[in-house]
């Protein structure tokens, strides 16, 4: 059972964040489920200090392999 960390986001917050960055709801749900399962901890077992930074890392990795997302993100961030 996942423990709710006071700083951990809700699914709705994650969905909004991913949507603002131009990503699909499925990406947000996948990210949320993965880190909820990990109790919002990093690979060393410490609480995630900034979940948005981890989400940005996930988005960057996805964009790296998908040129469409890169071009869409370029338009959003300029």
VODRENTI-859034 format. One line per field, with one value per atom (N, C-alpha, C): residue number from 1; atom name; x, y, z. Coordinates in steps of 0.001 Angstrom, whole numbers, plus 500000, padded with zeros to 6 digits. Layout:
BEGIN
k: (NUM,...)
a: (CA,...)
c1: (X,...)
c2: (Y,...)
c3: (Z,...)
***
This chain:
BEGIN
k: (1,1,1,2,2,2,3,3,3,4,4,4,5,5,5,6,6,6,7,7,7,8,8,8,9,9,9,10,10,10,11,11,11,12,12,12,13,13,13,14,14,14,15,15,15,16,16,16,17,17,17,18,18,18,19,19,19,20,20,20,21,21,21,22,22,22,23,23,23,24,24,24,25,25,25,26,26,26,27,27,27,28,28,28,29,29,29,30,30,30,31,31,31,32,32,32,33,33,33,34,34,34,35,35,35,36,36,36,37,37,37,38,38,38,39,39,39,40,40,40,41,41,41,42,42,42,43,43,43,44,44,44,45,45,45,46,46,46,47,47,47,48,48,48,49,49,49,50,50,50,51,51,51,52,52,52,53,53,53,54,54,54,55,55,55,56,56,56,57,57,57,58,58,58,59,59,59,60,60,60,61,61,61,62,62,62,63,63,63,64,64,64,65,65,65,66,66,66,67,67,67,68,68,68,69,69,69,70,70,70,71,71,71,72,72,72,73,73,73,74,74,74,75,75,75,76,76,76,77,77,77,78,78,78)
a: (N,CA,C,N,CA,C,N,CA,C,N,CA,C,N,CA,C,N,CA,C,N,CA,C,N,CA,C,N,CA,C,N,CA,C,N,CA,C,N,CA,C,N,CA,C,N,CA,C,N,CA,C,N,CA,C,N,CA,C,N,CA,C,N,CA,C,N,CA,C,N,CA,C,N,CA,C,N,CA,C,N,CA,C,N,CA,C,N,CA,C,N,CA,C,N,CA,C,N,CA,C,N,CA,C,N,CA,C,N,CA,C,N,CA,C,N,CA,C,N,CA,C,N,CA,C,N,CA,C,N,CA,C,N,CA,C,N,CA,C,N,CA,C,N,CA,C,N,CA,C,N,CA,C,N,CA,C,N,CA,C,N,CA,C,N,CA,C,N,CA,C,N,CA,C,N,CA,C,N,CA,C,N,CA,C,N,CA,C,N,CA,C,N,CA,C,N,CA,C,N,CA,C,N,CA,C,N,CA,C,N,CA,C,N,CA,C,N,CA,C,N,CA,C,N,CA,C,N,CA,C,N,CA,C,N,CA,C,N,CA,C,N,CA,C,N,CA,C,N,CA,C,N,CA,C,N,CA,C,N,CA,C,N,CA,C,N,CA,C,N,CA,C)
c1: (500840,500000,500884,500544,501329,501052,502114,501999,501958,501043,500906,501915,502896,503857,503176,503409,502759,503076,504260,504665,504334,503766,503453,502205,502206,501080,499883,498763,497582,497652,496866,496802,496364,495425,494936,496063,496884,498007,498988,499273,500200,499606,498328,497673,497721,497469,497514,498920,499917,501305,501706,501387,501732,500976,499721,498923,499528,499964,500574,501851,502518,503755,503499,502232,501886,501921,501840,501876,500489,500347,499063,498731,497462,496981,497578,497774,498348,499767,500531,501884,501839,500901,500751,500347,499410,498950,500058,500833,501958,502986,503325,504269,503736,502484,501875,501877,501438,501368,502747,503745,505097,505616,505473,506020,505130,503858,502985,503388,503685,504119,505440,506289,507573,507446,506206,505934,506595,506686,507255,508673,509441,510840,511719,512953,513892,514517,515468,516083,516893,517231,517992,517082,515762,514814,514515,514972,514709,513498,512721,511543,511925,511093,511316,511148,512158,512104,511262,511399,510711,510178,508914,508351,508299,508188,508137,509453,510565,511864,511946,511425,511416,510478,509358,508428,509092,509821,510522,511555,512230,513204,512515,511363,510592,510169,509711,509273,510451,511603,512786,513189,513193,513560,512586,511313,510324,510518,510805,511017,512270,513271,514538,514331,513390,513137,511985,511351,510186,510281,510650,510874,509609,508437,507194,507057,507308,507207,508246,509436,510468,510002,509427,508997,507825,506939,505805,506295,507263,507810,508547,509244,509962,508975,507841,506834,506283,506118,505552,506502,507801,508752,509344,509038,509565,508596)
c2: (498817,500000,501245,502195,503419,504353,504967,505934,507321,508150,509505,510415,510878,511856,513215,514079,515393,516186,515977,516714,515992,514804,514072,514663,514710,515326,514386,514969,514168,513839,512879,512540,513751,514502,515685,516702,516922,517855,517398,516099,515548,515684,515392,515514,516961,517901,519316,519693,519274,519608,519045,517781,517161,517840,518177,518855,520214,520953,522257,522151,521014,520799,520140,519890,519339,517827,517141,515684,515118,513864,513181,512779,512589,512142,510791,509931,508606,508721,509708,509929,510322,511179,511627,510462,509664,508533,507525,507267,506336,506840,508107,508713,508619,508994,508981,507574,506600,505226,504697,505001,504525,505071,506368,506954,506730,506538,506179,504794,503893,502551,502606,503589,503764,504645,504956,505821,507192,507680,509000,509127,508044,508036,507894,508397,508257,506870,506628,505308,504936,505916,505649,505506,505548,505362,506620,507764,509033,509707,510447,511119,512057,512063,512985,514407,515219,516601,517427,517137,517921,516980,516623,515679,516281,517608,518247,518066,518115,517898,516484,515515,514118,513982,514694,514671,515291,516392,517028,516087,515337,514355,513303,512832,511836,512402,513658,514300,514470,514875,515074,513762,512679,511379,510964,511255,510914,511776,513051,513961,513589,513108,512747,511715,510815,509749,510037,511213,511502,512938,513088,514424,515283,514668,515444,516148,515417,516029,517122,516931,517966,519236,519128,520330,520994,520199,520730,521455,520869,521478,522762,522799,524014,525165,524890,525920,526366,525455,525781,526589,526310,526925,528211,528566,529824,530948)
c3: (500000,500000,500000,499172,499058,500228,500709,501785,501169,501632,501093,501776,501015,501491,501398,502368,502357,501095,500531,499342,498037,498128,496903,496252,494927,494216,494104,493783,493460,491964,491546,490133,489315,489841,489131,488916,489929,489790,488719,488703,487711,486307,486172,484860,484357,485236,484851,484414,485178,484853,483487,483240,481958,480813,481043,480018,479682,480682,480448,479617,479722,478964,477607,477292,475982,475894,477030,477031,477276,476925,477010,478446,478696,480004,480380,479389,479645,480192,479712,480214,481692,482027,483417,484316,483851,484653,484875,483840,483948,484963,484868,485801,487234,487420,488745,489343,488567,489070,489445,488614,488894,490223,490436,491650,492871,492654,493769,494287,493363,493730,494506,494170,494859,496106,496495,497651,497510,496295,495994,496549,496293,496693,495461,495574,494465,494490,493606,493507,494743,495567,496794,498015,497784,498870,499671,499176,499859,499214,500000,499436,498290,497260,496149,496660,496469,496919,495947,494654,493636,492552,492657,491682,490286,490185,488860,488115,488836,488210,487649,488392,487922,486729,486743,485608,484378,484572,483451,482850,483709,483230,482371,482827,482071,480716,480708,479464,478511,479043,478205,477550,478315,477753,476651,476843,475820,474571,474761,473628,472845,473550,472923,471807,472004,471042,470088,470230,469411,468897,467647,467091,467095,466970,467007,468359,469441,470766,470945,470364,470465,469799,468597,467897,468621,469191,469932,471185,471878,473088,472753,471645,471247,471089,470478,470311,471662,472571,473879,474732,474668,475578,475032,473822,473253,473428)
***
